[in-house]
Amino acid sequence: MSPSPASQSSSDQQQRMASVTSASTSAHTNAKTNVANGHASNGEQQQRSVEQARAAIYASLSSVGSSLDAELRSRASDLHGNANVLSKQQTDVSKQTSVLHKQTDQLQKLADKSTGNLKEIGDVQNWAELIERDLLVIEETLRIADGQGQNGRIEHGDMPNGSI
């Protein structure tokens, strides 16, 4: 498994700091050794060693800082670019939502109208069934009336369901 970018970056930073510390310690030790051995009889050589150590530390810190700075700048640039893209997408989604809202209203009106039409058809069908029932009653009444004998009585076979 490869290390994550965050842990790798942390590891790189630790290595750089270790090398900076090592360079600083080395330069400082060299300066002390030179002074102790009598090689640096004057403060000028010691000051030069200190300046070299400072320059080494500054260069190392600069290197670490610029590598971190470049990484952070890249991330910041990506974040700003993504924010612009997200803003555009949000605007598009808002427009599409508005269009869908209008379509939903139109479809709801159509559904309401269709429901009303179906109710009217149901009312017409119910009305037709009532008329058909009334016509059947009139038809049966006329059949019974035609089936009466001379004395005005209804014969048994003429009654519906065979009843008197």
DSSP file (Angstrom, degrees, kcal/mol; ACC not computed):
  #  RESIDUE AA STRUCTURE BP1 BP2  ACC     N-H-->O    O-->H-N    N-H-->O    O-->H-N    TCO  KAPPA ALPHA  PHI   PSI    X-CA   Y-CA   Z-CA
    1    1 A M              0   0    0      0, 0.0     0, 0.0     0, 0.0     0, 0.0   0.000 360.0 360.0 360.0 133.3    0.0    0.0    0.0
    2    2 A S        -     0   0    0      1,-0.1     2,-0.0     0, 0.0     0, 0.0  -0.586 360.0-101.8 -86.0 149.4    1.4    3.4   -0.9
    3    3 A P        -     0   0    0      0, 0.0    -1,-0.1     0, 0.0     0, 0.0  -0.336  40.6-104.2 -68.7 150.6    1.5    6.2    1.7
    4    4 A S     >  -     0   0    0      1,-0.1     4,-2.5     4,-0.0     5,-0.2  -0.314  29.8-110.5 -69.9 158.2   -1.2    8.9    1.4
    5    5 A P  H  > S+     0   0    0      0, 0.0     4,-2.4     0, 0.0     5,-0.2   0.858 118.3  53.3 -59.2 -34.9   -0.2   12.3    0.0
    6    6 A A  H  > S+     0   0    0      2,-0.2     4,-2.2     1,-0.2     5,-0.1   0.928 112.2  42.3 -67.6 -44.4   -0.7   13.9    3.5
    7    7 A S  H  > S+     0   0    0      2,-0.2     4,-2.3     1,-0.2    -1,-0.2   0.859 114.8  51.4 -71.3 -33.4    1.6   11.3    5.2
    8    8 A Q  H  X S+     0   0    0     -4,-2.5     4,-2.5     2,-0.2    -2,-0.2   0.915 110.7  48.5 -67.2 -42.3    4.1   11.5    2.4
    9    9 A S  H  X S+     0   0    0     -4,-2.4     4,-2.3    -5,-0.2    -2,-0.2   0.906 111.7  49.8 -63.0 -42.1    4.2   15.3    2.7
   10   10 A S  H  X S+     0   0    0     -4,-2.2     4,-2.2     2,-0.2    -1,-0.2   0.903 110.7  49.8 -62.5 -41.6    4.6   15.1    6.4
   11   11 A S  H  X S+     0   0    0     -4,-2.3     4,-2.2     2,-0.2    -2,-0.2   0.899 110.0  50.9 -64.3 -41.8    7.5   12.6    6.0
   12   12 A D  H  X S+     0   0    0     -4,-2.5     4,-2.3     1,-0.2    -2,-0.2   0.905 110.0  50.2 -62.2 -41.7    9.1   15.0    3.5
   13   13 A Q  H  X S+     0   0    0     -4,-2.3     4,-2.6     1,-0.2    -2,-0.2   0.911 109.4  50.6 -63.6 -42.3    8.8   17.9    5.9
   14   14 A Q  H  X S+     0   0    0     -4,-2.2     4,-2.3     1,-0.2    -1,-0.2   0.908 110.5  49.5 -62.9 -41.4   10.4   15.8    8.7
   15   15 A Q  H  X S+     0   0    0     -4,-2.2     4,-2.2     2,-0.2    -1,-0.2   0.911 111.8  48.6 -64.3 -41.4   13.3   14.8    6.5
   16   16 A R  H  X S+     0   0    0     -4,-2.3     4,-2.4     2,-0.2    -2,-0.2   0.922 111.7  48.9 -64.3 -43.6   13.9   18.5    5.4
   17   17 A M  H  X S+     0   0    0     -4,-2.6     4,-2.8     1,-0.2     5,-0.2   0.889 109.8  52.6 -63.8 -38.3   13.8   19.7    9.0
   18   18 A A  H  X S+     0   0    0     -4,-2.3     4,-2.5     1,-0.2    -1,-0.2   0.908 110.7  47.1 -63.4 -40.9   16.2   16.9   10.0
   19   19 A S  H  X S+     0   0    0     -4,-2.2     4,-2.6     2,-0.2    -2,-0.2   0.876 112.2  50.3 -69.8 -35.4   18.6   18.0    7.3
   20   20 A V  H  X S+     0   0    0     -4,-2.4     4,-2.7     2,-0.2    -2,-0.2   0.941 113.1  45.9 -64.7 -46.7   18.2   21.7    8.3
   21   21 A T  H  X S+     0   0    0     -4,-2.8     4,-2.8     1,-0.2     5,-0.2   0.905 113.5  50.0 -61.9 -41.7   18.9   20.8   12.0
   22   22 A S  H  X S+     0   0    0     -4,-2.5     4,-2.6    -5,-0.2    -1,-0.2   0.920 111.8  47.2 -64.2 -43.9   21.8   18.7   10.9
   23   23 A A  H  X S+     0   0    0     -4,-2.6     4,-2.5     2,-0.2     5,-0.2   0.911 114.0  47.8 -64.9 -42.0   23.3   21.4    8.8
   24   24 A S  H  X S+     0   0    0     -4,-2.7     4,-2.4     2,-0.2    -2,-0.2   0.934 114.1  46.0 -63.8 -46.4   22.9   24.0   11.5
   25   25 A T  H  X S+     0   0    0     -4,-2.8     4,-2.7    -5,-0.2    -2,-0.2   0.902 113.0  51.0 -63.6 -41.4   24.4   21.7   14.2
   26   26 A S  H  X S+     0   0    0     -4,-2.6     4,-2.6    -5,-0.2    -2,-0.2   0.921 111.8  46.0 -63.5 -45.2   27.3   20.8   11.9
   27   27 A A  H  X S+     0   0    0     -4,-2.5     4,-2.0     2,-0.2    -1,-0.2   0.910 114.5  48.0 -65.9 -41.4   28.1   24.4   11.1
   28   28 A H  H  X S+     0   0    0     -4,-2.4     4,-2.1    -5,-0.2    -2,-0.2   0.906 112.6  48.6 -65.5 -41.7   27.9   25.4   14.7
   29   29 A T  H  X S+     0   0    0     -4,-2.7     4,-2.8     2,-0.2    -2,-0.2   0.907 109.9  52.1 -64.3 -42.7   30.1   22.5   15.8
   30   30 A N  H  X S+     0   0    0     -4,-2.6     4,-2.5     1,-0.2    -1,-0.2   0.902 109.0  50.4 -60.6 -40.9   32.6   23.3   13.1
   31   31 A A  H  X S+     0   0    0     -4,-2.0     4,-1.9     2,-0.2    -1,-0.2   0.921 112.4  46.3 -64.3 -43.2   32.8   26.9   14.4
   32   32 A K  H  X S+     0   0    0     -4,-2.1     4,-2.8     2,-0.2    -2,-0.2   0.904 112.5  50.7 -65.2 -41.5   33.3   25.7   18.0
   33   33 A T  H  X S+     0   0    0     -4,-2.8     4,-2.5     1,-0.2     6,-0.3   0.918 109.8  49.8 -63.3 -43.8   36.0   23.2   16.9
   34   34 A N  H  X>S+     0   0    0     -4,-2.5     6,-1.6     1,-0.2     5,-1.4   0.899 113.4  46.2 -62.5 -40.2   37.9   25.9   14.9
   35   35 A V  H ><5S+     0   0    0     -4,-1.9     3,-0.7    -5,-0.2    -2,-0.2   0.916 113.6  49.0 -68.1 -42.2   37.8   28.2   17.9
   36   36 A A  H 3<5S+     0   0    0     -4,-2.8    -2,-0.2     1,-0.2    -1,-0.2   0.858 110.6  50.2 -67.7 -35.0   38.8   25.5   20.3
   37   37 A N  H 3<5S-     0   0    0     -4,-2.5    -1,-0.2    -5,-0.2    -2,-0.2   0.568 112.8-117.5 -81.6  -7.9   41.7   24.3   18.1
   38   38 A G  T <<5S+     0   0    0     -3,-0.7    -3,-0.2    -4,-0.6     3,-0.1   0.554  81.3 122.0  85.6   5.2   43.0   27.8   17.8
   39   39 A H      < +     0   0    0     -5,-1.4     2,-1.0    -6,-0.3    -4,-0.2   0.838  70.0  55.7 -70.1 -31.1   42.5   27.9   14.1
   40   40 A A        +     0   0    0     -6,-1.6    -1,-0.2     1,-0.2    -2,-0.1  -0.784  62.4 166.3-104.4  92.4   40.2   30.9   14.3
   41   41 A S        +     0   0    0     -2,-1.0     2,-0.3    -3,-0.1    -1,-0.2   0.725  63.9  48.8 -79.8 -20.6   42.3   33.4   16.1
   42   42 A N  S >> S-     0   0    0     -3,-0.2     4,-0.8     1,-0.1     3,-0.6  -0.809  84.7-119.3-118.8 162.6   40.0   36.2   15.3
   43   43 A G  H 3> S+     0   0    0     -2,-0.3     4,-2.5     1,-0.2     5,-0.2   0.601 102.7  77.7 -72.7 -11.9   36.2   36.6   15.6
   44   44 A E  H 3> S+     0   0    0      2,-0.2     4,-2.2     1,-0.2    -1,-0.2   0.923  93.9  45.8 -66.7 -44.1   36.0   37.1   11.9
   45   45 A Q  H <> S+     0   0    0     -3,-0.6     4,-2.0     2,-0.2    -1,-0.2   0.888 113.7  50.0 -66.8 -38.5   36.4   33.5   11.0
   46   46 A Q  H  X S+     0   0    0     -4,-0.8     4,-2.3     2,-0.2    -2,-0.2   0.904 110.5  49.6 -65.7 -40.9   33.8   32.6   13.7
   47   47 A Q  H  X S+     0   0    0     -4,-2.5     4,-2.5     1,-0.2    -2,-0.2   0.886 108.7  53.4 -66.3 -37.0   31.4   35.1   12.4
   48   48 A R  H  X S+     0   0    0     -4,-2.2     4,-2.4     2,-0.2    -1,-0.2   0.907 108.8  49.1 -63.7 -41.6   31.9   33.8    8.9
   49   49 A S  H  X S+     0   0    0     -4,-2.0     4,-2.4     2,-0.2    -2,-0.2   0.893 111.3  49.6 -64.0 -40.7   31.0   30.3   10.1
   50   50 A V  H  X S+     0   0    0     -4,-2.3     4,-2.7     2,-0.2    -2,-0.2   0.911 110.8  49.8 -65.1 -41.1   27.9   31.6   11.8
   51   51 A E  H  X S+     0   0    0     -4,-2.5     4,-2.6     2,-0.2    -2,-0.2   0.897 110.5  50.0 -64.1 -40.6   26.9   33.4    8.7
   52   52 A Q  H  X S+     0   0    0     -4,-2.4     4,-2.4     2,-0.2    -1,-0.2   0.906 111.2  48.9 -64.4 -40.9   27.4   30.2    6.6
   53   53 A A  H  X S+     0   0    0     -4,-2.4     4,-2.6     2,-0.2    -2,-0.2   0.919 112.2  48.6 -64.1 -43.0   25.3   28.3    9.1
   54   54 A R  H  X S+     0   0    0     -4,-2.7     4,-3.1     1,-0.2    -2,-0.2   0.920 111.2  50.2 -62.1 -42.8   22.6   30.9    9.0
   55   55 A A  H  X S+     0   0    0     -4,-2.6     4,-2.6     2,-0.2    -2,-0.2   0.893 111.0  49.4 -62.6 -40.3   22.6   30.9    5.2
   56   56 A A  H  X S+     0   0    0     -4,-2.4     4,-2.4     2,-0.2    -1,-0.2   0.917 113.4  45.9 -65.4 -43.1   22.3   27.1    5.2
   57   57 A I  H  X S+     0   0    0     -4,-2.6     4,-3.0     2,-0.2     5,-0.3   0.936 113.4  49.7 -64.4 -45.5   19.4   27.2    7.6
   58   58 A Y  H  X S+     0   0    0     -4,-3.1     4,-2.6     1,-0.2    -2,-0.2   0.915 111.8  48.3 -60.6 -43.4   17.7   30.0    5.6
   59   59 A A  H  X S+     0   0    0     -4,-2.6     4,-2.3     2,-0.2    -1,-0.2   0.910 113.3  47.5 -63.6 -42.7   18.2   28.1    2.3
   60   60 A S  H  X S+     0   0    0     -4,-2.4     4,-2.4     2,-0.2    -2,-0.2   0.933 114.2  46.1 -65.2 -45.2   16.8   24.9    3.8
   61   61 A L  H  X S+     0   0    0     -4,-3.0     4,-3.0     1,-0.2    -2,-0.2   0.886 112.0  52.1 -64.9 -37.6   13.8   26.7    5.4
   62   62 A S  H  X S+     0   0    0     -4,-2.6     4,-2.9    -5,-0.3     5,-0.2   0.912 109.3  49.9 -62.5 -42.7   13.2   28.6    2.1
   63   63 A S  H  X S+     0   0    0     -4,-2.3     4,-1.9     2,-0.2    -2,-0.2   0.929 113.7  44.7 -62.1 -46.5   13.2   25.3    0.3
   64   64 A V  H  X S+     0   0    0     -4,-2.4     4,-2.2     1,-0.2     5,-0.2   0.933 115.1  48.9 -63.4 -46.0   10.7   23.7    2.7
   65   65 A G  H  X S+     0   0    0     -4,-3.0     4,-2.9     1,-0.2    -2,-0.2   0.901 111.0  48.5 -62.5 -43.1    8.5   26.8    2.6
   66   66 A S  H  X S+     0   0    0     -4,-2.9     4,-2.5     2,-0.2    -1,-0.2   0.865 110.5  50.8 -69.7 -33.7    8.4   27.2   -1.1
   67   67 A S  H  X S+     0   0    0     -4,-1.9     4,-1.8    -5,-0.2    -1,-0.2   0.919 115.4  42.9 -68.5 -40.3    7.5   23.5   -1.6
   68   68 A L  H  X S+     0   0    0     -4,-2.2     4,-2.6     2,-0.2    -2,-0.2   0.905 113.7  52.4 -67.9 -40.6    4.7   23.8    0.9
   69   69 A D  H  X S+     0   0    0     -4,-2.9     4,-2.8    -5,-0.2     5,-0.2   0.913 108.6  49.7 -61.7 -43.7    3.7   27.2   -0.6
   70   70 A A  H  X S+     0   0    0     -4,-2.5     4,-2.2     2,-0.2    -1,-0.2   0.912 111.8  48.5 -62.8 -42.3    3.5   25.7   -4.1
   71   71 A E  H  X S+     0   0    0     -4,-1.8     4,-2.1     2,-0.2    -2,-0.2   0.921 113.9  46.1 -63.6 -44.3    1.4   22.8   -2.9
   72   72 A L  H  X S+     0   0    0     -4,-2.6     4,-2.8     2,-0.2    -2,-0.2   0.881 111.0  52.2 -67.8 -38.2   -1.0   25.1   -1.0
   73   73 A R  H  X S+     0   0    0     -4,-2.8     4,-2.6     2,-0.2    -1,-0.2   0.912 109.2  50.7 -63.3 -41.3   -1.2   27.5   -4.0
   74   74 A S  H  X S+     0   0    0     -4,-2.2     4,-2.2    -5,-0.2    -2,-0.2   0.928 112.4  46.2 -61.7 -44.8   -2.1   24.6   -6.2
   75   75 A R  H  X S+     0   0    0     -4,-2.1     4,-2.6     2,-0.2    -2,-0.2   0.914 112.2  50.5 -64.5 -42.9   -4.8   23.5   -3.8
   76   76 A A  H  X S+     0   0    0     -4,-2.8     4,-2.4     1,-0.2    -2,-0.2   0.903 110.0  50.8 -62.3 -41.0   -6.2   27.0   -3.4
   77   77 A S  H  X S+     0   0    0     -4,-2.6     4,-2.4     2,-0.2    -1,-0.2   0.917 110.6  48.9 -62.2 -43.6   -6.3   27.4   -7.2
   78   78 A D  H  X S+     0   0    0     -4,-2.2     4,-2.8     1,-0.2    -2,-0.2   0.909 110.3  51.7 -61.8 -42.3   -8.2   24.1   -7.5
   79   79 A L  H  X S+     0   0    0     -4,-2.6     4,-2.2     2,-0.2    -2,-0.2   0.917 111.0  46.6 -63.0 -43.4  -10.7   25.2   -4.8
   80   80 A H  H  X S+     0   0    0     -4,-2.4     4,-1.9     2,-0.2    -1,-0.2   0.911 113.5  49.0 -66.0 -41.5  -11.4   28.5   -6.5
   81   81 A G  H  X S+     0   0    0     -4,-2.4     4,-2.0     1,-0.2    -2,-0.2   0.922 112.7  47.4 -62.6 -43.7  -11.9   26.8   -9.9
   82   82 A N  H  X S+     0   0    0     -4,-2.8     4,-2.8     1,-0.2    -1,-0.2   0.863 107.7  56.5 -66.6 -34.8  -14.2   24.2   -8.3
   83   83 A A  H  X S+     0   0    0     -4,-2.2     4,-2.2     2,-0.2    -1,-0.2   0.902 107.5  48.8 -63.0 -40.3  -16.2   27.0   -6.6
   84   84 A N  H  X S+     0   0    0     -4,-1.9     4,-2.1     2,-0.2    -2,-0.2   0.915 112.2  48.1 -64.8 -42.8  -16.8   28.7   -9.9
   85   85 A V  H  X S+     0   0    0     -4,-2.0     4,-2.5     1,-0.2    -2,-0.2   0.920 112.0  49.5 -63.3 -44.0  -17.9   25.4  -11.5
   86   86 A L  H  X S+     0   0    0     -4,-2.8     4,-2.5     1,-0.2    -1,-0.2   0.886 108.9  52.6 -63.4 -38.5  -20.2   24.7   -8.5
   87   87 A S  H  X S+     0   0    0     -4,-2.2     4,-2.0     2,-0.2    -1,-0.2   0.917 110.5  47.4 -62.8 -43.5  -21.7   28.2   -8.7
   88   88 A K  H  X S+     0   0    0     -4,-2.1     4,-2.4     2,-0.2    -2,-0.2   0.913 112.4  49.6 -63.9 -43.3  -22.5   27.6  -12.4
   89   89 A Q  H  X S+     0   0    0     -4,-2.5     4,-2.7     1,-0.2    -2,-0.2   0.884 108.3  53.6 -64.1 -37.5  -24.0   24.2  -11.7
   90   90 A Q  H  X S+     0   0    0     -4,-2.5     4,-2.2     2,-0.2    -1,-0.2   0.913 109.0  48.7 -63.2 -41.9  -26.1   25.7   -8.9
   91   91 A T  H  X S+     0   0    0     -4,-2.0     4,-2.2     2,-0.2    -2,-0.2   0.919 112.2  48.9 -62.6 -44.3  -27.5   28.3  -11.4
   92   92 A D  H  X S+     0   0    0     -4,-2.4     4,-2.6     1,-0.2    -2,-0.2   0.914 111.2  49.3 -62.3 -43.5  -28.2   25.6  -13.9
   93   93 A V  H  X S+     0   0    0     -4,-2.7     4,-2.3     1,-0.2    -1,-0.2   0.891 109.9  52.2 -63.6 -38.9  -30.0   23.5  -11.4
   94   94 A S  H  X S+     0   0    0     -4,-2.2     4,-1.9     2,-0.2    -1,-0.2   0.915 110.9  47.0 -63.6 -43.4  -32.0   26.5  -10.2
   95   95 A K  H  X S+     0   0    0     -4,-2.2     4,-2.1     2,-0.2    -2,-0.2   0.925 113.1  48.4 -63.4 -45.0  -33.1   27.2  -13.8
   96   96 A Q  H  X S+     0   0    0     -4,-2.6     4,-2.6     1,-0.2    -2,-0.2   0.862 109.0  53.9 -65.2 -35.5  -34.0   23.5  -14.5
   97   97 A T  H  X S+     0   0    0     -4,-2.3     4,-2.2     2,-0.2    -1,-0.2   0.900 107.9  50.5 -64.2 -40.2  -36.0   23.4  -11.2
   98   98 A S  H  X S+     0   0    0     -4,-1.9     4,-2.0     2,-0.2    -2,-0.2   0.912 111.0  48.2 -63.4 -43.1  -38.0   26.4  -12.3
   99   99 A V  H  X S+     0   0    0     -4,-2.1     4,-2.3     1,-0.2    -2,-0.2   0.921 111.8  49.6 -63.3 -44.2  -38.7   24.7  -15.7
  100  100 A L  H  X S+     0   0    0     -4,-2.6     4,-2.5     1,-0.2    -1,-0.2   0.865 107.6  55.0 -63.9 -35.5  -39.8   21.5  -13.9
  101  101 A H  H  X S+     0   0    0     -4,-2.2     4,-2.1     2,-0.2    -1,-0.2   0.919 109.0  47.5 -63.0 -43.7  -42.0   23.5  -11.6
  102  102 A K  H  X S+     0   0    0     -4,-2.0     4,-2.2     1,-0.2    -2,-0.2   0.917 112.7  48.7 -63.6 -43.3  -43.8   25.0  -14.6
  103  103 A Q  H  X S+     0   0    0     -4,-2.3     4,-2.7     1,-0.2    -2,-0.2   0.888 109.3  53.0 -64.2 -38.4  -44.2   21.6  -16.3
  104  104 A T  H  X S+     0   0    0     -4,-2.5     4,-2.3     2,-0.2    -1,-0.2   0.912 108.6  50.0 -63.2 -42.4  -45.5   20.1  -13.0
  105  105 A D  H  X S+     0   0    0     -4,-2.1     4,-2.2     2,-0.2    -2,-0.2   0.921 111.7  48.3 -61.9 -43.6  -48.2   22.9  -12.9
  106  106 A Q  H  X S+     0   0    0     -4,-2.2     4,-2.2     1,-0.2    -2,-0.2   0.924 112.7  47.5 -62.7 -44.6  -49.2   22.2  -16.5
  107  107 A L  H  X S+     0   0    0     -4,-2.7     4,-2.5     1,-0.2    -1,-0.2   0.865 109.9  53.3 -66.4 -35.0  -49.4   18.5  -15.9
  108  108 A Q  H  X S+     0   0    0     -4,-2.3     4,-2.6     2,-0.2    -1,-0.2   0.913 109.0  49.1 -65.4 -41.9  -51.4   19.0  -12.7
  109  109 A K  H  X S+     0   0    0     -4,-2.2     4,-2.5     2,-0.2    -2,-0.2   0.917 112.1  48.8 -62.2 -42.8  -53.9   21.2  -14.6
  110  110 A L  H  X S+     0   0    0     -4,-2.2     4,-2.6     2,-0.2    -2,-0.2   0.907 111.7  49.0 -62.9 -42.1  -54.2   18.5  -17.3
  111  111 A A  H  X S+     0   0    0     -4,-2.5     4,-2.5     2,-0.2    -2,-0.2   0.910 111.5  49.2 -65.0 -42.0  -54.7   15.8  -14.7
  112  112 A D  H  X S+     0   0    0     -4,-2.6     4,-2.2     2,-0.2    -2,-0.2   0.917 112.6  47.7 -62.7 -43.1  -57.4   17.9  -13.0
  113  113 A K  H  X S+     0   0    0     -4,-2.5     4,-2.4     2,-0.2    -2,-0.2   0.916 112.5  49.1 -63.5 -43.7  -59.2   18.5  -16.3
  114  114 A S  H  X S+     0   0    0     -4,-2.6     4,-2.5     2,-0.2    -2,-0.2   0.888 109.5  52.2 -64.5 -38.8  -59.0   14.8  -17.2
  115  115 A T  H  X S+     0   0    0     -4,-2.5     4,-2.1     2,-0.2    -1,-0.2   0.916 109.5  49.7 -63.0 -42.4  -60.4   13.8  -13.8
  116  116 A G  H  X S+     0   0    0     -4,-2.2     4,-2.1     2,-0.2    -2,-0.2   0.912 110.7  49.9 -60.9 -43.0  -63.3   16.2  -14.3
  117  117 A N  H  X S+     0   0    0     -4,-2.4     4,-2.4     1,-0.2    -2,-0.2   0.897 109.4  51.1 -63.7 -40.3  -64.0   14.7  -17.8
  118  118 A L  H  X S+     0   0    0     -4,-2.5     4,-2.5     2,-0.2    -1,-0.2   0.877 108.4  52.1 -65.3 -36.4  -63.9   11.2  -16.4
  119  119 A K  H  X S+     0   0    0     -4,-2.1     4,-2.5     2,-0.2    -1,-0.2   0.901 109.0  50.3 -64.8 -39.9  -66.4   12.2  -13.7
  120  120 A E  H  X S+     0   0    0     -4,-2.1     4,-2.7     2,-0.2    -2,-0.2   0.915 110.4  49.3 -63.7 -41.6  -68.7   13.6  -16.4
  121  121 A I  H  X S+     0   0    0     -4,-2.4     4,-2.7     1,-0.2    -2,-0.2   0.914 111.2  49.9 -63.1 -41.5  -68.4   10.4  -18.3
  122  122 A G  H  X S+     0   0    0     -4,-2.5     4,-2.5     2,-0.2    -2,-0.2   0.895 110.8  49.6 -62.9 -39.7  -69.2    8.5  -15.1
  123  123 A D  H  X S+     0   0    0     -4,-2.5     4,-2.7     2,-0.2    -2,-0.2   0.909 111.7  48.2 -64.6 -42.8  -72.2   10.8  -14.6
  124  124 A V  H  X S+     0   0    0     -4,-2.7     4,-2.8     2,-0.2    -2,-0.2   0.907 112.4  49.2 -64.3 -41.5  -73.4   10.2  -18.2
  125  125 A Q  H  X S+     0   0    0     -4,-2.7     4,-2.3     2,-0.2    -2,-0.2   0.925 112.3  47.6 -64.0 -44.0  -73.0    6.4  -17.7
  126  126 A N  H  X S+     0   0    0     -4,-2.5     4,-2.2     2,-0.2    -2,-0.2   0.922 112.7  49.2 -61.8 -44.4  -74.9    6.5  -14.5
  127  127 A W  H  X S+     0   0    0     -4,-2.7     4,-2.4     1,-0.2    -2,-0.2   0.912 110.4  51.0 -60.8 -43.7  -77.6    8.6  -16.1
  128  128 A A  H  X S+     0   0    0     -4,-2.8     4,-2.6     1,-0.2    -1,-0.2   0.888 109.2  50.9 -63.0 -39.2  -77.8    6.1  -19.1
  129  129 A E  H  X S+     0   0    0     -4,-2.3     4,-2.4     2,-0.2    -1,-0.2   0.889 109.8  50.1 -65.8 -38.6  -78.1    3.2  -16.7
  130  130 A L  H  X S+     0   0    0     -4,-2.2     4,-2.6     2,-0.2    -2,-0.2   0.923 112.3  46.8 -64.0 -44.1  -81.0    4.9  -14.9
  131  131 A I  H  X S+     0   0    0     -4,-2.4     4,-2.8     2,-0.2    -2,-0.2   0.914 111.7  51.4 -63.8 -42.0  -82.8    5.6  -18.2
  132  132 A E  H  X S+     0   0    0     -4,-2.6     4,-2.3     2,-0.2    -2,-0.2   0.915 110.8  48.2 -61.7 -42.5  -82.2    2.0  -19.2
  133  133 A R  H  X S+     0   0    0     -4,-2.4     4,-2.2     2,-0.2    -2,-0.2   0.924 111.9  49.1 -63.0 -44.5  -83.7    0.8  -16.0
  134  134 A D  H  X S+     0   0    0     -4,-2.6     4,-2.6     1,-0.2    -2,-0.2   0.906 111.0  50.5 -61.3 -41.2  -86.7    3.1  -16.4
  135  135 A L  H  X S+     0   0    0     -4,-2.8     4,-3.0     1,-0.2    -1,-0.2   0.882 108.6  51.9 -65.1 -37.6  -87.2    1.9  -20.0
  136  136 A L  H  X S+     0   0    0     -4,-2.3     4,-2.7     2,-0.2    -1,-0.2   0.896 110.2  49.0 -64.4 -39.2  -87.0   -1.8  -18.8
  137  137 A V  H  X S+     0   0    0     -4,-2.2     4,-2.6     2,-0.2    -2,-0.2   0.927 113.5  46.2 -65.4 -43.8  -89.7   -1.0  -16.2
  138  138 A I  H  X S+     0   0    0     -4,-2.6     4,-2.7     2,-0.2    -2,-0.2   0.922 112.9  50.7 -63.6 -42.5  -91.9    0.7  -18.8
  139  139 A E  H  X S+     0   0    0     -4,-3.0     4,-2.3     2,-0.2    -2,-0.2   0.925 112.2  46.0 -60.4 -45.4  -91.3   -2.2  -21.2
  140  140 A E  H  X S+     0   0    0     -4,-2.7     4,-2.6     2,-0.2    -1,-0.2   0.895 111.9  52.2 -64.6 -39.7  -92.3   -4.7  -18.6
  141  141 A T  H  X S+     0   0    0     -4,-2.6     4,-2.4     1,-0.2    -2,-0.2   0.920 110.8  47.1 -63.1 -43.1  -95.3   -2.6  -17.7
  142  142 A L  H  X S+     0   0    0     -4,-2.7     4,-2.3     2,-0.2    -2,-0.2   0.878 111.3  51.6 -66.3 -37.8  -96.4   -2.5  -21.3
  143  143 A R  H  X S+     0   0    0     -4,-2.3     4,-1.4     2,-0.2    -2,-0.2   0.920 111.5  46.9 -65.1 -42.6  -95.9   -6.2  -21.7
  144  144 A I  H  < S+     0   0    0     -4,-2.6     4,-0.3     1,-0.2    -2,-0.2   0.911 111.7  51.3 -64.7 -41.3  -98.0   -6.9  -18.7
  145  145 A A  H >< S+     0   0    0     -4,-2.4     3,-1.0     1,-0.2    -2,-0.2   0.886 110.4  48.5 -64.8 -38.3 -100.7   -4.6  -19.9
  146  146 A D  H 3< S+     0   0    0     -4,-2.3    -1,-0.2     1,-0.2    -2,-0.2   0.763 105.6  60.2 -70.9 -25.0 -100.8   -6.3  -23.3
  147  147 A G  T 3< S+     0   0    0     -4,-1.4     8,-0.6    -3,-0.2    -1,-0.2   0.438  78.6 114.5 -85.0  -0.1 -101.0   -9.7  -21.6
  148  148 A Q  B <   -A  154   0A   0     -3,-1.0     6,-0.2    -4,-0.3    -3,-0.0  -0.436  60.6-131.8 -74.7 143.9 -104.3   -9.0  -19.7
  149  149 A G    >   -     0   0    0      4,-2.4     3,-1.1    -2,-0.1    -1,-0.1  -0.028  35.9 -84.0 -80.2-169.6 -107.4  -10.9  -20.7
  150  150 A Q  T 3  S+     0   0    0      1,-0.3    -1,-0.1     2,-0.1    -2,-0.1   0.788 127.2  56.1 -70.5 -28.0 -110.8   -9.6  -21.4
  151  151 A N  T 3  S-     0   0    0      2,-0.1    -1,-0.3     1,-0.0     3,-0.1   0.448 117.4-109.9 -86.2   2.8 -111.8   -9.6  -17.7
  152  152 A G  S <  S+     0   0    0     -3,-1.1     2,-0.3     1,-0.3    -2,-0.1   0.578  75.5 131.8  84.5   8.9 -108.8   -7.3  -16.9
  153  153 A R        -     0   0    0     -6,-0.0    -4,-2.4     1,-0.0     2,-0.4  -0.689  57.0-122.7 -96.6 151.2 -106.9  -10.0  -15.0
  154  154 A I  B     -A  148   0A   0     -2,-0.3    -6,-0.1    -6,-0.2     2,-0.1  -0.746  26.0-126.8 -90.5 134.0 -103.3  -10.9  -15.5
  155  155 A E    >>  -     0   0    0     -8,-0.6     3,-1.3    -2,-0.4     4,-0.5  -0.481  21.3-114.7 -80.2 154.0 -102.5  -14.4  -16.5
  156  156 A H  G >4 S+     0   0    0      1,-0.3     3,-0.8     2,-0.2    -1,-0.1   0.826 112.0  53.8 -60.0 -35.1 -100.0  -16.3  -14.4
  157  157 A G  G 34 S+     0   0    0      1,-0.2    -1,-0.3     4,-0.0     5,-0.1   0.625 100.1  63.2 -76.2 -14.5  -97.4  -16.7  -17.2
  158  158 A D  G <4 S+     0   0    0     -3,-1.3    -1,-0.2   -11,-0.1    -2,-0.2   0.658  81.7  94.1 -87.6 -14.9  -97.3  -13.0  -17.9
  159  159 A M  S X< S-     0   0    0     -3,-0.8     3,-1.6    -4,-0.5     2,-0.1  -0.480  86.4-101.7 -79.1 145.3  -96.0  -11.9  -14.5
  160  160 A P  G >  S+     0   0    0      0, 0.0     3,-1.6     0, 0.0    -1,-0.1  -0.428 106.1   7.5 -63.7 141.4  -92.3  -11.4  -14.0
  161  161 A N  G 3  S-     0   0    0      1,-0.3     3,-0.1    -2,-0.1    -3,-0.1   0.638 122.3 -81.4  59.6  17.9  -90.6  -14.3  -12.2
  162  162 A G  G <  S+     0   0    0     -3,-1.6    -1,-0.3     1,-0.2     2,-0.2   0.668  93.4 133.9  70.0  17.2  -93.9  -16.3  -12.4
  163  163 A S    <         0   0    0     -3,-1.6    -1,-0.2     1,-0.1    -4,-0.0  -0.626 360.0 360.0-100.5 160.1  -95.5  -14.5   -9.4
  164  164 A I              0   0    0     -2,-0.2    -1,-0.1    -3,-0.1   -10,-0.1   0.406 360.0 360.0-100.0 360.0  -98.9  -13.1   -9.0
